[in-house]
Amino acid sequence: MTDHHSTAPTGAPTTDDDPSAAPTGALRTDDDPSPAPTTVDDAAASGPVPEASAPHGPDQTDRVILRTAAEEAAASGPGAVLVVDDATGELTAAALAEVGTVGEATSAVPGTPVISWTASHAATLALRARFSEEVTEGRLEVPGGDHPASLAEIAAETRPRLALMRLPKALADLEHRAVEIARAGDVTLVAGGRVKHMTRTQNVVLGGVFTEVHASRGLGKSRALVATAAREDLAPLPIARGTAHLPVRGTASALELRAIGGVFGGATADAGSLLLLEALDRHLLTREEAEAAPLARAIDLGSGNGLLTAYLAAALPETPVLGSDDDADAVASTRATLDAYGLDRESTDVTWDDSLFRVADRSADLVLLNPPFHDGTAVDATLVQGLLDAVARVLRPGGELWFVHNSSLRYRTEVERRIGPVRQRARDRRFTVLSAERT
């Protein structure tokens, strides 16, 4: 089959007068007789479909994914539907509502199952709570429990004919998800996004995994890319590799890093974490000189690529260490980093959870936190509040939080109110490191 790599839009399309209505939650085709474009350039020429008013339910990007999926379902035939990283649950709801109808239209058995997989532990729990009846009835599967389920294994086992998702922000994340989904074999991937965030490189990434890639018609300022016919010579799942240079108990060290999917920072050591670790390393040497008692437990909350977890395991060999993250890719990355550095031992654990909900109250002496400060592209200073509350719960009296944040943000009062007395440990133009003692 001939490769077909289209180009993605680089700017917002103009709206035309296409009268077709956007679905408000239905996975259905519209009555627009015009053929779907085969490239993004063709799609731009044919013009987007105006956005319908939908104060509730799927947003514009969800609707372009659902409309395109309905069009592709007619061509691909019956089969399971795999929904990936559905943060709002709207794609899952629409798939559940229409999968039986689509099945009947293609002579399939009504009630073809829907699988909704997400990398987020919190989102997994939310999906199960929202769709508890559908899960009980066997109409929906939400994989994942104490440990994250492998998307590649889920795809290979369930063999979906359609996979629906939003385009990830990171190209590494897109490549990883595409390779995992392609394990299903004969699957059509529909990935939607806002046109202003779509690039030609996304087509190239998908074209490395599937032999055919084309764009859907636009809907307002959103569009979908459609990838079909997975390549037979798929490479193993990509794992990024890097090295962090930092002191460990006063000795210059090189720590191997691993990154899977779209984990924050990739396989690099971000400057904020390095500033924190340099200050912490000096502090630990001072504790050692004072012959302080060993720490009972140390935790890296939001472990990401495993840099802070690996440091704790290397610097505190007698202390049980826990790395924790809500994101499945971060959990896998942290484990890979520990393994690469030879620190995957019995006293070091990595868990997939939300805000340390598995950790007992007052059980830790030290928690490290380099929290998220952005919701999408906007700075959101409130994102840290729930994490600080989790730290306050798990720290013993006298235990310490070591916290790094953007210097432009002011967190000292917030940390002191939720944890206890605060000291500034380091500061540069970009980042500030604070420690707080639990009262």
N, C-alpha and C positions, 0 to 999 in steps of 0.2 A: 504494500500500500504506500502510496506517495505521501511523504511528509507534507503537512500543511500548517505552517506557522504564520499566524496572523500578527498584526501589530496592535497593541493596546492604545487606548486614547490617552492623550497627554493633557487634556483640558476638558472643561465641562461642555457638553453638547448644547446646541440650541434646541428649543422646543418647537415642534411642528403641530399641525392640527389633526393628527391621527386620532380618530374618534374612539378607538378601542379603549375600554375601561380597564383600569388596573384592578386586579382581584384584591379583596380585602381580607383574605384569609383562605381563599380557595386555591387549590392546586389544579387549575383548569386552563384550558387554552381559550384565547379570545377569538373573535370572528374576523380579525384583520386578515384579508386575503393575500397581503403582500408576503413574499417569501422571506424567510429569515436571512440576514446577511451572513456571508461566510467569513468575513474579516471585520475587525473593528472599524477599519476605514469605510467598508461598505455600510456598516451599521450607522456610522456618523452621517453618511450620505442619505440614508433612508430616514434618519431623524428619530428621536426618542418618542415614546408614548407619554403623554402628559400624566403627571401624578394625580391619582385620585385622593380625595379627602379621606383620611383614615386616622381619626384621633386615637383609636385603640387598635390592638392587634398588630399584624405585620407592618413594618415600616417599608419605605420605598425599596430599599435594597432587598429585604425579604421578599417583596412582591415580584421583583424582577427575577429572583431565583426561582420562585414558585411557578411563575408563568413559563419560564424557560424549561423548567423541569416537566411541566405538563406537556409541552410540545415535544420534548425529548422522549417522554414515556411512551408516546404513541409509536415512536420509531424503535425504541429499545425493547419493548415488550414487557411482560409481567415480571415481577420479582420484588425482593425486599428493597426498602428505601433506607439508606444510611444517612443520618443527619450528624454533622460534625461541628463541635464547638458552638452549640446553640445557646448563647448567653441569655437570651430572653425567653426561650421556649416557644416562640411563635412559629418557627419553621417546623418544629416537632408537632405542634398543634395542627398546623395546616396539613402536614403529611398524614397524620392520623385521621383527619376529617375526610381526606380525599383518596387515601390509598385503596379503600374498598371499591370506590367508584372507578378509579383508574383500572383496578384489577378486573372489574366487570366489563369495562369497555374493551379490554384486551383478552377477554375469555379466560382470565386467571381466576383462581379461587378467591372470592371476596375475603377481605381481612388479611391480605398480605402483610407480614409483620414490618414494623418500623423499628429501627435501631437508632438510638440517640446517644452518641458518644461525645464526651467532652473531657478536655484535659484538666478542668478545674474540679477539685473535690467539692467545693461549695456549690458549684453549678450542678454537679451530679446529684447531690442531695436535694437541691431545689427542684430539679426535673422529676425525681422520684416522688417528692411530696405533691407536686402539681398534678402529675399523671398517675397517681397511685392506683386508681381504678383500672386504667388501661394496662398498667404493669401487671396487676393481679389477673386480669382477663387474658393475658398473653398476647395482647395486641402491640405492646411496646416493650422493648428491652433497653434498659439503661445500664450498660456495663460499668463495672468498677465497684469495689468494696473497701476493704482495709488497704488494698494495694491497687494502683491504677491498672486498668486493663489495657493491653496492647492494641492500638487501633489496627495495626497490620494483621494481628491474629484475628481480631473481630471481623475484619474485611474478608480474610481468607476463609473463615468458618461460615459466615452468613451469605457470602457471595451476592451482595446487593447488585441490582441492575442500575440503580441511581444513587449518587452520593451528592448531598447538598451541603454547602458551607459558604461562609463569607471569606473573601480573600484576606489572608493574614497580612499584617503590616510588614513583617520581615520575610524576605525572599527565602531565607534558610528554613523558616517555618513552612512556607508554601511548598518548597521542595520536599520536605520531610513528610508533610501530610499527603502530598500527591503520590509519593512512593508507597506510603502505607496503604492508601486507598486502592492503588493499582494492584495490590496483592489479591484483590477480589477477582481479577481476570477480566471478564467481559463487563466492564462497568463504565457508566457515563458520569463524569464529574461536572457538576454545575456550581461554579464559584462566583459570587457576586460581590460588587463593591461600588463605592462612589467613584465616578469617573475621574475626579480630580486626584484621587489617590492611586489610580491605575497607571501602570507603566508598560512599556514594550517588553521589559525584561521579564515580567510575569508570564507573557506568552512563551518566551524562550525557556523559562524554567519548566512550565507545563509541557512544552514540546520535547524536553529531554526525557519525559516520563511516558507521554502518550504520543501516538503518531499523528493524531489529528487534533487541532486546536482552532476554535473559531469563536467569534463574539456573538452575543444575542443582540436583538434590537434593544434600544435604550428605553428606560422608563424614567422620565424626569431626568435627574442627574445621576442615575444608577444604571449599571449594565452588568451582564454576567459573561464569564468566559466558560466555554464548554469544551471539555477534553474527553476524547474517546480513543479506544483501541490502544490499550496499554502495551508498551514495548515488551518484547519477549526477553531482551537482554538487560533487565533492570539491574542496576548496581545495588549493593547493600545500602541500608539506610545510612545517610550521611551523618558523620560525627566530626564536628570541628575540633581542632587541637591547638593548644596554645601553652604558653609558659608564663608564670607569674614569678617575679623576683622580689623577695621580701625577707625580712629577718625572722628567724624562728629561734627564740631564746638567745638572742644576740648574735646569731650566726647567719650570715647571708646564705639564702637558700633559693633554689629554683623549684617551683611547684608546678607539676603538669596539670593543665586544665582540660576538661572535655565539655563540649556543648552539644546538645541535641535539640533539634527543632528551633523554635524561636525563643529559647531561654534568654533572659535579660543579660546583656553584655557579651553574648557569644562566648567564645573561649578566650576571653581577655580579662585582665584584672582591672576593674574600674577604679578610678583615682580615689573616690570616696572610701572604698573598702581598704585600699592600701594605706590611706592616711589613718584610718581606724586601727588597722593591724600594727602599724609602726608604733602608735601610742600605746596600744594594749601590750605589745611585746615588752616595752620598757617597764610597764606596770607589773607584768608577770615576773620580770627579773627582780624588781624591787621586793615583791612578795617572797620570792625564793630566798633572797638575801636576809629577809626578816624571819625566815623559817616558818612562814605561815602554813596552816594546815592545808592539805590538798583540797581542791574544790570537789564537792560531792557530785555535781552534774553541771555541764555546760551545754548551751543550746544556741544554734544558729537558726533564727526565725526568718524564713524567706531565704532558703539556702541558694537558690539560683543555680549557678554553675558549680557550686561546691567550694569556692575559694575560702570562705570563712570557716566552713565545717572542716575542711582539710587542715587549715591552720590550727584550729582547736585540737584536732586529733594528733597533730604533730607536736604541738607545744605542750600539751597536757596528756602525756601517755598514761597516767594513772587515773585520769578522770573519764567517766562515761560521757560520751559526746552524742548529741542528737542534732541532725539536720532536718529541718521540716519545711515543706512548701506545699501550697495549694495546687501548684501546677505539675502535671505529670511529667512534662519534659524537664522541668527543674529537678524533680526527684531522680529521674534517670541520669541527668547530667551530674548531679552530686555523687551518685553511686559510681559513675564512670570515673570521675575525678579522684575519688577515694581509692578506687582500684588501681588507677594509673600511678598513684603515689605510694602504693603499698600500704594504705591505711584502712583497708576494708577488714576490720577485725571485729571480734565479738562485742567489745565495749563501745563500738561506734555504730549508730543506727541512723537510718533515713526514713522518714515517714511522710505519707501523702495525707495531709490534713489541713484544716482551716483554722488558723489562729490557735494552734496548740491544743485543740479540744481533747486530744488523747492524753495530754500530760497532766499529772496530778497537781493539785494546788500545793504551793509552797515546797516544791521539790527541786528547784534549781538554784545554784549559787551565782551563775553568770549567764546572761543572755546577750547575744549580739544581734543588732538590727540595722540593716540598711534598707529602709522601706521604700515602697513606690510613692512617688509624688505626683504622678500624672495619670489622669483619666483620659485616655486617648492622647490628644496633643495639648490638653489644658492642664495647668497645675491645679491640683486639688489637695489642699492641706489637710482635709478631713480624713483622707484615706488612712492615715496613721493612727487614728484614735482607737479603733478596734484592736489594732496590734498592741498598742500601749496597754490597753486594758487586759489583754491576754498575758502580757509580760508581768503586770502587777499581780495577776492571779498565781502564776507559777513560781515567782521568785520567793525565796525564803526571806524573812526579815534579816537585813544586813547584806542580802544578795545584791548584785549589781547588773544594771543594764548599761551596755555600751552601744551608743546610738550615733549614726552619722547622717547628716542632712545637708541640703544645699544651704550655703551661708546666707543666701538672700531670703530664706525663710526663717521665721522666729518660732522655735519650738521649746525654748527653755522653760517658759511658764507652764506649757502644756505637759511636758515631761515631769516637772516638779510636782504639779498638781496630781498626776496620776500615779507616779512612782515614789518620789521622795527627793531629798536634797540633791542638787545637780552641781557638777563640776565640769568646766570646759577643759578638755584634755588636749585638743589640737584644733588649729584653724588655719585655713589658707583662703585665698581669694574665692575659691569655689565651694569648699566644704568645711563643715564644723563637726567636731567629734565631742560628744557629751557623755559623761557617765552619771548615773543616778543610783543612789542607794535606797533599797526598799525599806520603808519604815514600818 
